[in-house]
Every structure is written in structure tokens, then in C-alpha cells.
Amino acid sequence: MLSLPDPTGIADRIGRWRRRPVRVRWRASLGLVGSILVWLAVPLSFPLVLAGYYDEPLLPFLVTITVTLGVGRWLERLSGDADLGGREAFLMVALAWLFVGVIGAIPFLVAGEGAVSQPIDALFESMSGITTTGATVLVDFSVHGRSILMWRQVIQWLGGLGVLVLAISVLSRLSIGGTQLMETETQTQDVHKLSPHIEETARMLWSLYAAITLACAGTLYVLHLAGVAPAMTPYNALAHALTAVATAGFSPDPGSVGAFSRAAQWTIVPFMFIGATNFILIYYFVRGDWLRPVRNEEFRYYVGVAIGTVVLVALLLLTDPGVSFPLEAKLRHATFQVVSILTTTGFATVDFNGWSPAAKHVLFLLMFLGGMAGSTTCSIKLLRWLIVLKGFRRDLFTAVHPDAVRPIRLSGSVVEEETVRDVYAYTLVSVVIFFVLTAFIAVDAARAGLVLSEFEAMSAAAATFFNIGPAFGVAGPFGSYHPFSNATKAAMIVLMWVGRIEIIPVFVLLTPAYWRS
């Protein structure tokens, strides 16, 4: 299996976890962010090479590499050898995604092409990329070079990779992001100690992530060689593999995956599904523990939800007189779109704006689910909903039997009551933020003269805050978020950022106690 180096020792520095004084140590947080920015120069070299190969301008990537190295080195010098403590980790997690999002916008601005030549749109596109949202402001794809379009794919792949590392090395230690449940659900005593050192754990995850990506790209290219996916060139195969496994959804083609053959569409489905599967389960599966996923209650729930909603949407399409696709196409579009939205990937094979209200509302509800904890997926995640459902069922039971003691269990293990309360709180806060963003989008659209129905405003709020990508209406699967006002796009940028790092790291920074202690 491919082994990726960790040249900056980022994961190892995260792993040296100690109890710190109550004072927040800015230097440790900013220094680690600096290490991440220095490392960002490595993936930037790939679109730089492509720009040279396709005879496109090199300046957008040369400028970005210079900036990220300069800022990164300056921030690194602030920290020295300081280790990262729990309090500093909140700040680091929030700033890392913010800084990379800002740096990632520089190639768009320097290139100066299309909608992303404006700062707010460039930042929107970059933040959508690093948060693996997949919402785009691009209108005319033809004005952008292949290297710029590939940068969109690369930054999404980096976002998926970053989430994996943070989930195992940082969020699990802070007991946020659903990772406080992963030890129970994966039957692993300590999810961030799959190996003796966190750096080795990170490398194993990176290797697995890269191997799955290469498998996806290789499979798509084989279809091209076989003549069943003629448009799936090496460029397109790699571009779509990067964002399928990252459950991200950007495509260098305005027609998304719908621009490619049905064989390519069917092939991408399992890779989206794998990307939204807990990578700890995948790790044990490839090590030979093939029954580990079957014993995992969340995985069974994930499979059940996917199959159930595919069947439901397929039936709705089969009985919809307004949908004139052949039988195979209806089944393919139903399967693809359900998996794409459930896993928060956001690819599209068809403009589902034309589907029946029932089918569209099923897809809308899927936006609130997401895949498994410990994966590259976004949204609330199925593990939390499983806890909520079990908690509600327990409440009904104890209402009839008030003296009964009935703990919530996952895969046979008891879930601590503190964790159950955290899940309730997170789910409630997520729903509240969604409604506030919906109201803001609707009011601002009316102010700006953008015609937007309430359902379209709700879908745009869910698609950005839960990092889904496509919405309904103007921001549909083949549409763009460019028509929204700058105020709305700014709000979406903030909430894509907040939603991707699962709310808590940002909200903690807003509490007075964090800064006073």
C-alpha cells in the first residue's frame, strides 16, 4: 500500500498531547497552522506542472506557492517546539481551514478569469473546495484553464484528507465531531492509537485514502481504454476520482458526471459510498477483518438507509409520467443521486429540478443525514441520528416504565449519557443554524431582487451549511451560486467553514470563558 510522508511532522506534533496551563498558547496554534501552509506548497506543484504541460499561465500557482511558503514559515517561527494542548487545538482546527481556504483562492484571483476573478467569489469557490462542499459560482467553465479546474479538484481532495486526520488526531481527543462515539462503534479501544504513534496512524489513513483514490482513477481510465467511457480521459479520470473519494463533488465539466457514460456513472457510485464509510472500518477490512463492518451498527444503518431511499426514489421516478427516461436510466439516476446526496458528494447525472416534488423532497431530507463518522462525509451524520432515534425510543419506553434503567447501546456497548446529551445538543444547534441561514437567504434574495422560493432557500441553506453542494432552483445540480448577493455568499462561506469542522471549534472561540481562562 502507498505510504505518504509527513515532511512537516504535523501529525506527530498533534500527537504530543499534554495538559497545558489554562492560558491559551497562541504560538502553538499558529505555528501548526504555519506547518500546514508550508505543506500546502506540495499539492500546489501538481496544477503548476499541469499548467506547464498545457501551456497555461504558471503565475497563479507560483504566486500562491510563494505566499503559502512565506506565511507558513513566518507562522512556524512563532511556535518553536511548543506542543499542542487541548485548548490550542480548538483554535488550530478553526484557523487551519480558514487559512487554507483563503490561500486556495489566490490562484483564481491571479488567473483573473470568469466569475472567480472577484474576491468574494474566489473565496467562495476555495472555501467550498476545502470544505468538500462542491457548491460552485462558476458560470462558463470554458474560460478556465485545465490547471485551474484541476486545482479545484485537488483542494477538495485535500479537504477530505484533512478531515480524516483531524477526526483521528484532534477531534477524537477533544471528544467532538462524533468521534467520541467512534471507539464504541468500531470496537476499537482508542481510535487515535491504531498504531503506537499518531504520525504512523496518519500515514496509514493517508495511504488508504490515496490507494482508494488511485483505484477509482484507474478503474475509470480502464473504462476509457475499453471504449465504454470515451470521455473519461486520464485527466477526467483523476479529476473525478479526487472528488468522489473525498465526497466533495466538483467536476471540471459543467455537466458533472452526467457528461460521461452510464458505465462511468455506475462506477463512481461505490467509490462515493466508500468515501462516506468510516475509514477505521475500511482499515480493519483491508487487514483481513472482513466481518468488522457487519458487526458495526452504524454501517448496517448506513446501508439500510441507502438501499431504502434508492428504492423509494426509483419507485417515484418509475411512477412519474413527467420523467421519460428508460427503465435503466431511471434506476441509475435514482441510485446515483441518492448516494451522491446521502454521502454529501454532490455529483449529478441529471437535473433533478425536473423531478416530482416527492422525489425532490426525499433528496432534500437526505441532506440532513450524511454518511458515517470517521469518513470524509459532512452533514449531521448517521451516527448522531441513530443515537437520537434510540434515545427517542428509550423515552417512549421509560414513559410507560418510569422505574426502568435502559441505557443506549451501539453495537452492544453502552453510550455514556454525557455523549447522548452532546449529540442532542449538536443536532439541535445544527437545525437552528439551518433555519437562521434559510431566513437570511430568503430575506436577502428579496432585497437583491433574486426570485427564490422558500424551498429553494431552504435547499441552498442545507446544501452550503451541511456541505452538500447542489441545491434546487438556480443553484441546482447544473446551476451556480453566482446569482446570490455578496452578502449571502459571505454568510455561506462562513457557514461552510463552520459546518465542515462541526461547529464546536468555532463556537468555543466565541465563548467569553475561552478567552478569560
C-alpha positions in Angstrom: 0.0 0.0 0.0 1.2 3.5 -0.9 3.0 5.2 2.1 2.8 9.0 2.1 5.5 11.0 4.0 4.7 13.6 6.6 7.5 16.1 5.9 6.5 18.7 8.4 5.8 16.3 11.2 2.3 17.8 11.6 0.6 14.7 12.9 3.5 13.9 15.3 3.2 17.4 16.8 -0.5 16.9 17.2 0.2 13.6 18.9 2.4 15.2 21.6 -0.7 15.9 23.6 -0.3 17.3 27.2 -2.3 19.1 29.8 -1.5 22.8 29.4 -2.0 25.8 31.7 -5.4 27.5 31.3 -3.9 30.3 29.3 -4.3 29.8 25.5 -1.0 29.3 23.8 -1.3 31.2 20.6 2.1 30.3 19.4 1.5 26.6 19.3 -1.8 27.0 17.4 -0.4 29.5 14.8 2.8 27.5 14.5 1.0 24.3 13.5 -1.2 26.3 11.0 2.0 27.5 9.6 3.3 24.0 9.1 0.1 23.1 7.3 0.5 26.1 5.0 4.1 25.1 4.2 2.9 21.6 3.3 0.3 23.1 1.0 3.1 24.1 -1.4 3.4 20.3 -2.3 -0.1 19.8 -3.7 0.1 23.2 -5.4 3.0 21.9 -7.5 0.7 19.4 -9.3 -1.5 22.1 -11.1 1.7 24.0 -11.7 3.1 21.1 -13.6 -0.2 20.7 -15.5 -0.1 24.4 -16.4 3.3 23.9 -17.9 2.2 20.8 -19.8 -0.9 22.5 -21.3 1.0 25.7 -21.9 -1.1 27.7 -19.5 0.0 30.6 -17.2 2.2 29.5 -14.4 1.9 32.7 -12.4 -1.3 31.8 -10.5 0.4 28.8 -8.8 3.9 30.4 -8.5 2.4 33.3 -6.6 0.3 31.0 -4.4 3.3 28.8 -3.6 5.4 31.9 -2.7 2.6 33.2 -0.4 1.9 30.0 1.3 5.6 29.3 2.0 6.2 32.8 3.2 3.2 33.0 5.5 3.7 29.4 6.7 7.4 29.8 7.6 6.6 33.1 9.4 3.9 31.4 11.5 6.1 28.4 12.2 8.8 30.6 13.7 6.2 31.8 16.3 5.8 28.4 17.9 9.3 27.0 18.3 9.0 23.4 19.6 5.7 24.1 21.5 3.3 21.2 21.7 -0.4 21.5 21.0 -2.7 21.2 24.0 -6.4 20.7 24.0 -7.4 24.3 24.2 -5.0 25.3 21.5 -6.4 22.6 19.3 -9.8 24.4 19.0 -8.0 27.4 17.7 -5.8 25.4 15.3 -8.7 23.5 13.8 -10.7 26.7 13.1 -7.7 28.6 11.7 -6.3 25.8 9.6 -9.5 25.5 7.5 -9.8 29.3 7.3 -6.2 30.0 6.2 -6.2 27.2 3.6 -9.5 28.5 2.2 -8.0 32.0 1.9 -4.7 30.7 0.3 -6.7 28.4 -2.0 -8.5 31.4 -3.5 -5.2 33.1 -4.7 -4.9 31.0 -8.0 -8.4 32.1 -9.0 -7.7 35.7 -8.4 -4.3 35.8 -10.1 -5.7 34.0 -13.1 -8.5 36.6 -13.3 -10.8 34.5 -15.4 -14.6 34.2 -15.1 -16.7 34.6 -12.0 -13.9 33.7 -9.6 -11.9 36.8 -10.7 -13.8 38.7 -7.9 -12.5 38.2 -4.3 -15.8 37.1 -2.7 -16.4 34.6 -5.5 -12.9 33.3 -5.4 -13.1 32.8 -1.6 -16.5 31.1 -2.0 -15.1 28.6 -4.6 -12.0 27.9 -2.5 -13.9 27.5 0.8 -16.4 25.3 -1.0 -13.4 23.2 -2.2 -11.5 22.8 1.1 -14.7 22.1 3.0 -15.6 19.5 0.3 -19.0 21.2 -0.2 -18.9 21.3 -4.0 -21.1 24.4 -4.4 -19.7 26.5 -7.3 -20.0 30.0 -8.6 -18.6 29.2 -12.0 -20.8 30.0 -14.9 -18.7 29.5 -18.0 -16.3 26.6 -17.5 -14.7 27.1 -20.9 -12.9 30.3 -19.9 -10.8 28.5 -17.3 -7.7 26.5 -18.0 -7.3 22.9 -17.2 -4.8 23.6 -14.4 -7.2 26.0 -12.6 -10.0 23.4 -12.9 -7.7 20.7 -11.6 -6.8 22.9 -8.6 -10.5 22.9 -7.6 -10.3 19.1 -7.6 -7.0 19.0 -5.7 -8.2 21.3 -2.9 -11.3 19.1 -2.4 -9.2 16.0 -2.1 -7.0 17.8 0.5 -10.2 18.8 2.4 -11.3 15.2 2.6 -7.8 14.1 3.7 -7.6 16.9 6.3 -10.9 15.8 7.8 -9.7 12.2 8.2 -6.5 13.3 10.0 -8.4 15.8 12.2 -11.1 13.3 13.1 -8.5 10.8 14.3 -5.7 13.0 15.7 -7.6 16.1 17.1 -11.4 15.8 17.3 -11.3 12.3 18.9 -9.1 13.8 21.6 -11.4 16.7 22.1 -14.5 14.4 22.1 -16.2 16.4 19.4 -17.2 15.8 15.8 -19.0 12.5 16.6 -15.6 10.9 17.3 -16.5 10.3 21.0 -18.7 7.6 19.6 -16.2 6.0 17.2 -14.4 4.0 19.8 -17.7 2.3 20.6 -18.9 1.8 17.0 -15.6 0.5 15.6 -14.9 -1.8 18.6 -11.6 0.0 18.9 -10.4 0.9 22.4 -8.7 4.1 21.2 -9.3 5.3 17.7 -6.3 7.6 17.6 -4.0 4.7 18.7 -4.3 2.3 15.8 -0.5 2.5 15.9 1.9 3.5 18.7 2.4 7.0 17.2 -0.2 9.4 15.8 2.2 10.2 12.8 2.1 6.5 11.8 -1.7 6.4 12.2 -2.0 9.5 10.0 0.2 7.9 7.4 -1.9 4.7 7.4 -5.0 6.8 6.8 -3.4 8.8 4.1 -2.1 5.7 2.4 -5.6 4.1 2.5 -7.2 7.3 1.2 -4.6 7.6 -1.6 -5.0 3.9 -2.6 -8.8 4.2 -2.9 -8.4 7.3 -5.0 -5.9 5.7 -7.3 -8.2 2.6 -7.6 -11.1 4.9 -8.6 -9.0 6.8 -11.2 -7.6 3.5 -12.5 -11.0 1.9 -12.9 -12.4 4.9 -14.7 -9.4 5.0 -17.1 -9.8 1.3 -17.8 -13.4 2.0 -18.9 -12.0 4.6 -21.2 -9.5 2.1 -22.7 -12.3 -0.4 -23.0 -14.3 2.1 -25.1 -17.3 2.2 -22.7 -16.3 5.6 -21.3 -14.7 7.5 -24.2 -14.7 10.9 -22.5 -13.1 9.5 -19.3 -9.5 10.6 -20.3 -6.7 10.3 -17.8 -7.3 14.0 -16.8 -11.1 13.4 -16.2 -10.5 10.0 -14.5 -8.1 11.6 -12.0 -10.2 14.7 -11.5 -13.4 12.8 -10.7 -11.5 10.2 -8.5 -10.1 13.0 -6.4 -13.6 14.4 -5.6 -15.5 11.1 -5.5 -13.5 9.6 -2.7 -13.4 12.9 -0.9 -17.2 13.0 -1.2 -16.7 16.5 -2.5 -18.4 16.9 -5.9 -16.5 19.4 -8.0 -16.2 18.4 -11.7 -14.2 20.1 -14.4 -17.2 19.6 -16.7 -20.3 21.8 -16.3 -22.4 18.7 -16.9 -20.8 17.0 -13.8 -20.9 13.2 -14.1 -23.9 13.4 -16.4 -21.4 14.3 -19.1 -20.0 10.8 -19.1 -21.2 7.4 -20.0 -23.5 5.3 -17.9 -20.6 2.9 -17.2 -18.7 5.7 -15.6 -21.7 6.8 -13.6 -22.3 3.3 -12.2 -18.6 3.0 -11.4 -18.4 6.2 -9.3 -21.3 5.2 -7.1 -19.4 2.6 -4.9 -16.4 5.0 -4.5 -18.7 7.7 -3.2 -20.2 5.2 -0.8 -16.7 4.1 0.3 -15.7 7.7 0.9 -18.5 8.2 3.3 -17.7 4.9 5.2 -15.8 5.0 8.5 -12.1 4.7 7.4 -11.3 2.8 10.6 -13.7 0.1 9.5 -12.1 0.1 6.0 -8.6 -0.2 7.6 -9.6 -3.3 9.5 -11.4 -4.7 6.5 -8.3 -4.5 4.3 -6.3 -6.0 7.1 -8.5 -9.1 6.8 -11.2 -8.5 9.5 -13.9 -8.8 6.9 -16.8 -9.1 9.4 -15.9 -5.8 11.2 -18.3 -3.7 9.1 -21.1 -6.3 9.5 -20.8 -6.1 13.3 -20.9 -2.3 13.2 -24.4 -1.0 13.8 -23.8 2.4 12.2 -22.6 0.7 9.0 -25.7 -1.5 8.9 -27.9 1.6 9.4 -25.9 3.4 6.6 -26.5 0.5 4.2 -30.2 0.3 5.1 -30.8 4.0 4.6 -29.0 4.0 1.3 -30.9 0.9 0.0 -34.3 2.1 1.3 -34.1 5.6 -0.2 -32.8 4.3 -3.5 -35.8 2.0 -3.7 -38.1 4.8 -2.7 -36.8 7.3 -5.3 -36.7 4.7 -8.0 -40.4 3.9 -7.4 -41.2 7.7 -7.5 -39.4 8.0 -10.8 -40.9 4.9 -12.3 -44.4 6.2 -11.5 -43.8 9.8 -12.6 -45.3 10.4 -16.0 -43.2 13.5 -16.4 -39.9 11.5 -16.3 -39.4 9.9 -19.7 -36.1 8.0 -19.1 -35.8 4.3 -20.0 -36.0 1.9 -17.1 -32.2 1.5 -16.7 -31.7 5.3 -16.7 -34.4 5.8 -14.0 -32.7 3.2 -11.8 -29.3 4.6 -12.5 -30.3 8.2 -11.8 -32.2 7.2 -8.6 -29.2 5.2 -7.3 -26.6 7.8 -8.2 -28.4 10.9 -6.9 -29.4 9.2 -3.6 -25.8 8.0 -2.9 -24.4 11.4 -4.1 -26.7 13.4 -1.7 -26.6 10.9 1.2 -22.8 10.9 1.1 -22.7 14.7 0.7 -20.7 14.3 -2.6 -23.0 16.4 -4.7 -22.2 14.9 -8.2 -25.1 14.9 -10.6 -26.1 12.8 -13.6 -29.3 14.6 -14.3 -31.1 17.9 -13.5 -33.3 16.7 -10.7 -35.1 20.1 -10.6 -37.5 18.5 -13.1 -38.4 15.6 -10.8 -41.6 15.4 -8.9 -42.0 17.3 -5.6 -42.0 14.0 -3.7 -38.7 12.8 -5.2 -37.1 16.2 -4.7 -38.2 16.3 -1.0 -36.6 12.9 -0.4 -33.3 14.2 -1.7 -33.7 17.3 0.4 -34.2 15.2 3.6 -31.1 13.2 2.7 -29.1 16.5 3.0 -29.6 16.3 6.8 -28.2 12.8 7.1 -24.7 12.4 5.8 -22.6 9.3 5.9 -20.6 7.7 8.8 -18.4 9.3 11.4 -14.7 8.9 10.8 -15.2 9.4 7.0 -14.8 12.3 4.6 -18.6 13.0 4.6 -20.3 16.1 6.0 -23.7 17.0 7.4 -25.0 15.8 10.8 -24.0 12.2 10.1 -26.0 9.0 10.6 -24.3 8.1 13.9 -25.9 11.0 15.6 -29.3 10.3 14.1 -29.0 6.7 15.2 -28.4 8.0 18.8 -31.4 10.4 18.5 -33.7 7.6 17.4 -32.5 5.2 20.1 -32.9 8.0 22.7 -36.5 8.7 21.5 -37.4 5.0 21.6 -35.9 4.9 25.2 -38.0 7.9 26.2 -41.1 6.2 25.0 -40.3 3.1 26.9 -39.5 4.9 30.2 -42.7 6.9 29.8 -44.5 3.6 30.3 -41.9 2.1 32.7 -40.6 5.1 34.7 -38.5 2.9 37.0 -36.7 1.1 34.2 -33.0 1.7 33.6 -32.3 1.4 29.9 -29.0 2.7 28.6 -28.5 3.4 24.9 -26.2 0.9 23.2 -24.3 0.9 20.0 -23.0 -2.4 18.6 -23.7 -3.8 22.1 -21.7 -1.2 24.0 -23.2 1.4 26.3 -23.1 5.0 25.2 -22.4 7.4 28.0 -25.2 9.8 28.9 -22.9 12.8 28.6 -22.3 11.8 25.0 -26.0 11.3 24.3 -26.6 14.9 25.6 -23.9 16.2 23.4 -25.5 14.5 20.4 -28.9 16.1 21.2 -27.2 19.5 21.6 -25.3 19.3 18.3 -28.3 18.1 16.3 -30.5 20.9 17.8 -27.9 23.6 17.1 -27.4 22.4 13.6 -31.1 22.6 12.8 -31.3 26.0 14.4 -28.4 27.3 12.3 -30.0 25.9 9.2 -33.3 27.8 9.8 -31.5 31.0 10.6 -29.5 30.7 7.4 -32.6 29.9 5.4 -34.3 33.1 6.7 -31.3 35.2 5.9 -31.1 33.8 2.3 -34.8 34.4 1.7 -34.7 37.9 3.1 -31.5 38.9 1.3 -32.7 37.4 -2.0 -35.9 39.5 -1.8 -33.7 42.6 -1.1 -31.4 41.8 -4.0 -34.3 41.1 -6.4 -33.4 37.4 -6.8 -36.6 35.3 -7.3 -36.3 32.4 -4.9 -39.0 30.1 -3.4 -38.9 29.1 0.2 -38.0 25.5 -0.8 -35.1 26.8 -2.9 -33.9 29.0 0.0 -34.1 26.0 2.4 -32.2 23.8 0.0 -29.4 26.4 -0.6 -29.0 26.8 3.2 -28.8 23.0 3.7 -26.5 22.5 0.7 -24.0 25.0 2.0 -24.1 24.6 5.8 -24.2 20.8 5.6 -21.6 20.9 2.8 -23.7 19.1 0.2 -23.1 21.3 -2.9 -26.0 21.4 -5.3 -29.4 22.7 -4.2 -32.6 23.2 -6.1 -33.6 26.0 -8.4 -30.9 28.5 -9.5 -28.3 26.6 -7.5 -29.4 23.2 -8.9 -27.0 20.4 -10.0 -26.1 22.2 -13.2 -26.6 25.7 -11.9 -24.5 28.2 -10.0 -24.4 30.1 -6.7 -23.2 33.2 -8.6 -26.6 34.9 -8.8 -26.8 35.2 -5.0 -25.7 38.5 -3.5 -22.3 39.1 -2.0 -23.9 39.2 1.5 -25.5 35.8 1.1 -22.3 34.3 -0.4 -20.3 35.7 2.6 -22.7 34.1 5.0 -22.5 30.8 3.1 -18.7 31.0 3.2 -18.7 31.3 7.0 -21.2 28.5 7.5 -19.5 26.2 5.0 -16.4 26.7 7.2 -18.4 26.2 10.5 -20.3 23.2 9.2 -17.2 21.4 7.9 -15.3 21.5 11.2 -18.6 20.5 13.0 -19.5 23.8 14.7 -17.8 23.3 18.1 -14.2 24.5 17.3 -15.6 27.8 16.1 -18.3 28.3 18.7 -15.9 27.6 21.5 -13.8 30.5 20.4 -16.9 32.7 20.7 -17.4 32.0 24.4 -16.0 34.6 26.8 -14.8 31.8 29.1 -12.4 30.6 26.4 -10.6 34.0 26.4 -10.8 34.7 30.1 -9.3 31.5 31.4 
